[in-house]
Amino acid sequence: MDQLYRLSKISDYHNFANLSAPSHPLISLVDYSKVRYPEDIKGSKLVQEYYSIGLKRNVPYKFFYGQQEYDFDEGLMTFIAPNQVMSIGKNPNIGSKDPSGWLLFVHPDFLWNTALAKSIKSYEFFGYSIRESLFLSEREEQMMVGILKNIEREYLSNTDKFSQKIIVSQLELLLNYAERFYERQFITRNKSNHHILEKLETILISHFKEDNLIEIGLPSVEHIASQLNLSPNYLSSMLTSLTGMSTQQHIHNKLIEKAKEQLSITQLPISEIAYSLGFERPSSFTKLFKSKTQVSPLAFRKSFN
């Protein structure tokens, strides 16, 4: 059976990685070149009960969410929320390269009674998978390292009533820059993203052609994302950047397109159309249709007569 390492405190990670004790119990910036994991870590699972922000190169391990993996051969950032499960394997592509970079750990208790305690959950990249990491230019990397070092300097100095506020503001700045850089990444990967958009269209068309929608229901965001080998958060963020619409909105638009077709060329009852499209209740279909078209299904049908 795989070994499960559950690290509830930041000091647990320091001990796990053979580092000296952290200078602050709730926040720590770790020099990744000094990390030394146990020799038998391969095949293990790791769960951390605090936020982890990594900016690393040449990591000697592969990290997995489910079956997805990424080799950290290039400089990139990852954002991991508390209690996400990671599996660990050896990375054969590193060779003699030395690992480098930084790991920032922030315990949720550090954010207590701050606005960021709630707003941090709105940064969707904490739900991205490892292979959807943030690739940084050299200038962007230097900027992020500068913010990380500012955070470290502040928690290492004599703490006063301003310390938490200053650190939280720096952390917020880092997250906002990450949001900006992800937006840039969506744009620079425009060709591959358009390919994903085409595949999404194909998946939705195929789904709504099924004869058993009454049994299988409407496609979920999670189902669509798994078909595209992406995390739900990353897919929605990418689609919003590319088209201005989330995955759910794309699903609804395809659904309304199919509904309009049936309303205009068949005389099927509204309830039967609703069931055939995967709705459990006709009222839910009518509500969605009206919110998208500003008319009821019946009024839409009458406009063709």
C-alpha positions as CSV (number, residue, x, y, z in Angstrom):
1,M,0.0,0.0,0.0
2,D,1.2,3.5,-0.9
3,Q,2.5,5.6,2.0
4,L,0.3,8.6,2.8
5,Y,2.0,11.6,4.3
6,R,-0.4,14.1,5.9
7,L,1.3,17.3,6.8
8,S,-1.0,19.4,9.0
9,K,1.5,22.0,10.0
10,I,4.2,23.8,8.1
11,S,6.8,22.5,10.5
12,D,5.7,19.0,9.4
13,Y,6.9,19.8,5.9
14,H,10.2,21.2,7.2
15,N,10.7,17.9,9.1
16,F,9.6,15.8,6.1
17,A,12.0,17.6,3.7
18,N,14.9,17.6,6.2
19,L,14.9,21.4,6.6
20,S,15.5,23.4,9.8
21,A,12.5,24.5,11.8
22,P,10.5,27.3,10.2
23,S,11.0,30.8,11.5
24,H,7.2,31.4,11.6
25,P,4.7,28.7,12.4
26,L,2.1,29.8,9.9
27,I,4.1,31.0,6.9
28,S,7.4,29.9,5.4
29,L,9.4,30.5,2.2
30,V,11.6,27.5,1.4
31,D,14.6,27.4,-0.8
32,Y,13.8,24.4,-3.0
33,S,17.4,23.5,-3.6
34,K,17.7,22.6,0.1
35,V,14.7,20.2,0.1
36,R,15.7,16.6,0.7
37,Y,12.7,14.2,0.6
38,P,12.9,10.7,2.1
39,E,14.6,8.2,-0.2
40,D,11.5,6.0,-0.3
41,I,9.1,8.8,-1.4
42,K,8.4,7.3,-4.8
43,G,4.8,6.0,-5.0
44,S,3.8,7.9,-1.9
45,K,0.9,10.3,-1.6
46,L,1.2,13.8,0.0
47,V,-1.6,15.9,1.6
48,Q,-0.8,19.3,3.0
49,E,-3.3,21.2,5.1
50,Y,-2.1,24.7,4.0
51,Y,-1.7,26.6,0.8
52,S,1.4,25.8,-1.2
53,I,2.8,28.1,-4.0
54,G,5.7,26.8,-5.9
55,L,8.1,28.4,-8.3
56,K,10.5,25.7,-9.3
57,R,12.9,24.3,-11.9
58,N,14.4,20.8,-12.4
59,V,12.3,19.1,-9.8
60,P,13.6,15.5,-9.4
61,Y,10.1,14.1,-8.9
62,K,6.9,13.8,-11.0
63,F,3.8,15.0,-9.2
64,F,0.4,13.6,-10.1
65,Y,-3.3,14.6,-9.6
66,G,-5.1,11.5,-10.5
67,Q,-3.5,10.2,-13.7
68,Q,-2.2,13.6,-14.8
69,E,1.5,14.4,-14.4
70,Y,4.0,17.1,-15.1
71,D,7.8,17.1,-15.3
72,F,9.1,20.3,-13.8
73,D,11.9,20.7,-16.3
74,E,11.1,24.4,-16.9
75,G,10.5,27.3,-14.6
76,L,6.8,27.4,-13.7
77,M,4.4,28.1,-10.8
78,T,1.9,25.9,-9.1
79,F,-0.8,26.8,-6.7
80,I,-2.1,24.0,-4.4
81,A,-5.0,24.5,-2.0
82,P,-5.2,22.7,1.4
83,N,-6.1,19.0,1.4
84,Q,-5.4,18.2,-2.3
85,V,-3.9,14.8,-2.8
86,M,-0.7,14.4,-4.8
87,S,1.0,11.2,-5.8
88,I,4.8,11.3,-6.2
89,G,7.1,9.5,-8.6
90,K,10.7,9.9,-9.8
91,N,11.3,12.2,-12.7
92,P,13.7,10.5,-15.2
93,N,14.2,13.5,-17.4
94,I,16.2,15.7,-14.9
95,G,19.6,13.9,-15.1
96,S,22.3,15.9,-13.4
97,K,20.4,19.2,-13.2
98,D,20.1,20.7,-9.7
99,P,16.6,21.5,-8.5
100,S,16.0,25.2,-7.7
101,G,13.3,27.6,-6.9
102,W,11.0,28.5,-4.0
103,L,8.1,27.1,-2.1
104,L,5.8,29.5,-0.1
105,F,3.6,27.8,2.5
106,V,0.7,29.8,4.1
107,H,-1.5,28.2,6.7
108,P,-5.2,29.2,6.6
109,D,-4.9,30.4,10.2
110,F,-2.5,33.1,9.0
111,L,-5.2,34.6,6.9
112,W,-7.8,34.6,9.7
113,N,-9.8,37.8,10.0
114,T,-8.5,39.2,6.7
115,A,-10.4,39.7,3.4
116,L,-8.1,37.3,1.7
117,A,-9.3,34.5,3.9
118,K,-12.4,34.5,1.8
119,S,-11.2,35.9,-1.5
120,I,-8.4,33.4,-1.9
121,K,-11.0,30.8,-2.8
122,S,-12.0,32.8,-5.8
123,Y,-8.5,32.4,-7.4
124,E,-9.5,29.5,-9.7
125,F,-5.8,28.4,-10.4
126,F,-5.8,26.8,-6.9
127,G,-8.0,24.2,-8.6
128,Y,-5.9,23.7,-11.7
129,S,-4.1,20.4,-12.1
130,I,-0.3,20.2,-12.0
131,R,0.1,20.1,-15.8
132,E,-1.8,23.3,-16.1
133,S,0.9,25.2,-14.3
134,L,1.9,28.8,-15.0
135,F,4.8,29.2,-17.3
136,L,6.8,32.4,-16.6
137,S,9.0,34.6,-18.7
138,E,12.3,35.5,-17.1
139,R,11.0,39.0,-16.3
140,E,7.8,37.5,-14.8
141,E,9.8,35.0,-12.7
142,Q,12.0,37.8,-11.3
143,M,9.0,39.8,-10.4
144,M,7.4,36.8,-8.6
145,V,10.6,36.0,-6.7
146,G,10.9,39.6,-5.6
147,I,7.4,39.4,-4.0
148,L,8.3,36.1,-2.4
149,K,11.4,37.6,-0.9
150,N,9.4,40.6,0.3
151,I,7.1,38.3,2.2
152,E,10.1,36.5,3.7
153,R,11.8,39.7,4.8
154,E,8.6,40.8,6.5
155,Y,8.0,37.6,8.5
156,L,11.6,37.4,9.5
157,S,11.7,40.9,10.9
158,N,10.4,41.9,14.3
159,T,6.6,41.4,14.0
160,D,4.3,44.3,14.9
161,K,0.6,45.1,14.3
162,F,1.3,45.9,10.6
163,S,3.2,42.6,9.8
164,Q,0.2,40.5,8.9
165,K,-1.4,43.3,6.8
166,I,1.8,43.8,4.9
167,I,2.4,40.1,4.2
168,V,-1.2,39.6,3.2
169,S,-1.1,42.6,0.8
170,Q,2.1,41.1,-0.8
171,L,0.5,37.7,-1.1
172,E,-2.6,39.3,-2.7
173,L,-0.2,41.1,-5.1
174,L,1.4,37.8,-6.1
175,L,-2.0,36.1,-6.7
176,N,-3.2,39.1,-8.8
177,Y,0.0,38.9,-10.9
178,A,-0.6,35.2,-11.3
179,E,-4.1,35.9,-12.5
180,R,-2.7,38.3,-15.1
181,F,0.0,35.9,-16.2
182,Y,-2.4,33.1,-16.6
183,E,-4.5,35.4,-18.9
184,R,-1.3,36.0,-20.9
185,Q,-0.8,32.2,-21.1
186,F,-4.3,31.6,-22.4
187,I,-3.6,34.2,-25.2
188,T,-0.1,32.9,-26.1
189,R,-1.5,29.4,-26.4
190,N,-4.3,30.6,-28.7
191,K,-3.8,27.9,-31.3
192,S,-4.0,25.0,-28.9
193,N,-6.9,26.7,-27.1
194,H,-8.9,27.0,-30.3
195,H,-8.2,23.3,-30.9
196,I,-9.8,22.7,-27.4
197,L,-12.7,24.8,-28.4
198,E,-13.3,22.7,-31.5
199,K,-13.1,19.5,-29.5
200,L,-15.6,21.0,-27.0
201,E,-18.0,21.7,-29.9
202,T,-17.6,18.1,-31.1
203,I,-18.3,16.7,-27.6
204,L,-21.4,18.8,-27.1
205,I,-22.8,18.0,-30.6
206,S,-22.2,14.3,-29.9
207,H,-23.8,14.4,-26.5
208,F,-27.0,16.0,-27.7
209,K,-27.3,13.5,-30.5
210,E,-27.6,10.7,-28.0
211,D,-31.0,9.0,-27.8
212,N,-30.9,8.3,-24.1
213,L,-30.5,11.9,-22.7
214,I,-33.5,11.1,-20.4
215,E,-31.2,8.5,-18.7
216,I,-27.8,10.2,-18.9
217,G,-29.0,13.8,-18.3
218,L,-27.3,17.0,-19.1
219,P,-23.5,17.0,-19.5
220,S,-21.7,18.4,-16.4
221,V,-18.7,20.7,-16.5
222,E,-16.7,17.9,-14.8
223,H,-17.6,15.4,-17.5
224,I,-16.7,17.8,-20.3
225,A,-13.4,18.7,-18.7
226,S,-12.5,15.0,-18.2
227,Q,-13.2,14.4,-21.9
228,L,-10.8,17.2,-22.7
229,N,-8.2,16.0,-20.2
230,L,-8.4,19.3,-18.3
231,S,-9.4,20.3,-14.8
232,P,-12.9,22.0,-14.6
233,N,-11.4,25.3,-13.3
234,Y,-8.8,25.5,-16.0
235,L,-11.2,24.8,-18.8
236,S,-13.7,27.4,-17.6
237,S,-10.9,30.0,-17.2
238,M,-9.5,29.3,-20.6
239,L,-12.9,29.4,-22.3
240,T,-13.9,32.6,-20.5
241,S,-10.6,34.2,-21.7
242,L,-11.1,32.9,-25.3
243,T,-14.9,33.4,-25.7
244,G,-16.2,35.4,-22.8
245,M,-18.2,32.4,-21.7
246,S,-17.6,29.6,-19.1
247,T,-18.0,25.9,-19.8
248,Q,-21.4,25.9,-18.3
249,Q,-22.5,28.7,-20.6
250,H,-21.2,26.8,-23.6
251,I,-23.2,23.8,-22.5
252,H,-26.3,25.9,-22.1
253,N,-25.9,27.6,-25.5
254,K,-25.6,24.2,-27.2
255,L,-28.7,23.0,-25.3
256,I,-30.7,26.1,-26.3
257,E,-29.6,25.6,-29.9
258,K,-30.9,22.0,-29.8
259,A,-34.1,23.1,-28.1
260,K,-34.8,25.8,-30.7
261,E,-34.4,23.2,-33.4
262,Q,-36.9,20.9,-31.8
263,L,-39.4,23.7,-31.1
264,S,-39.3,24.9,-34.6
265,I,-39.4,21.7,-36.6
266,T,-41.5,19.3,-34.4
267,Q,-44.8,19.5,-32.6
268,L,-43.5,17.6,-29.6
269,P,-45.0,18.8,-26.2
270,I,-42.7,21.2,-24.3
271,S,-42.4,18.6,-21.5
272,E,-41.3,15.9,-23.9
273,I,-38.6,18.2,-25.4
274,A,-37.4,19.0,-21.9
275,Y,-37.1,15.3,-20.9
276,S,-35.4,14.5,-24.3
277,L,-32.8,17.1,-23.6
278,G,-31.9,15.6,-20.2
279,F,-34.0,17.8,-17.9
280,E,-35.6,16.1,-14.9
281,R,-38.3,18.8,-14.7
282,P,-39.9,20.7,-17.6
283,S,-40.1,23.8,-15.4
284,S,-36.3,23.9,-15.2
285,F,-36.0,23.8,-19.0
286,T,-38.6,26.6,-19.4
287,K,-36.7,28.7,-16.9
288,L,-33.4,28.3,-18.6
289,F,-34.8,28.8,-22.1
290,K,-36.5,32.0,-21.0
291,S,-33.3,33.3,-19.3
292,K,-31.3,32.7,-22.5
293,T,-33.8,33.9,-25.1
294,Q,-36.1,36.3,-23.2
295,V,-39.2,34.3,-24.4
296,S,-40.8,31.1,-23.2
297,P,-40.4,27.9,-25.3
298,L,-44.1,28.1,-26.2
299,A,-43.8,31.7,-27.4
300,F,-40.7,30.8,-29.4
301,R,-42.7,28.0,-31.1
302,K,-45.6,30.3,-31.9
303,S,-43.3,32.8,-33.6
304,F,-42.8,30.1,-36.4
305,N,-46.5,29.7,-37.0
